Amino acid sequence: MAFRTITGFVRDVRAAHRVSHEIDFLTRLSSDQLAERGLDRSEITSYAFNKYFKR
């Protein structure tokens, strides 16, 4: 059971790191580039979290 807890923690840390990079990448895009991806600037954070935490 402890191994599963540690594995889950490591997986969440990795996902959080990916979220951070995704947010950084998307915030650097222009509004037109975001629109091409079907995103609005206000949706960046929730999009990144949903992508890597599948919520």
N, C-alpha and C positions, 0 to 999 in steps of 0.2 A: 504494500500500500504506500509506503514512504517513497518508493522508487517512482510510482505513478504520480505522486504529488510533485516530486522534483522534476520529472519529465514535463508535466503540465506547466510548471513555473517557467522552465527553460523555453518551452514552446511559446508561452505568452510574452516572454521577454523578446524573443526573436520577432514575433508578430508586431510588438510595439515598436521595435526598431524599424521594421518595414513600413509601418504606418507613418513614422516620423519622416522617413525618406520620401514616401509617396506625397505627403503634405508639402514637403519642401519642393519637390519637383513640380507639383501642380500649381503652387502659389507663384512660381516663376513664369508660368505660361500667361499669355495674353488672354483677354476675355474671349477673343475670337477663337483661339486655340482650345480653350475650355469648352466653348460652345460646340466645336467640332467633335468633342468627346461626349457631348450631351450633358455637360456640367455647367453650373453657375458657380461663381466664386464662393457664395454662401454655403454650398454643398460639399466643399472640398473635404472638410474634416469628417463629416459623417460618411462620405463615400469611402475615404481611406480606412476608417474603422470597420465599416461593413465588408470591405474587400478582404481584409486580413483577419478579422475576427468572426466573419460570416454571421453577423447578427442582423 
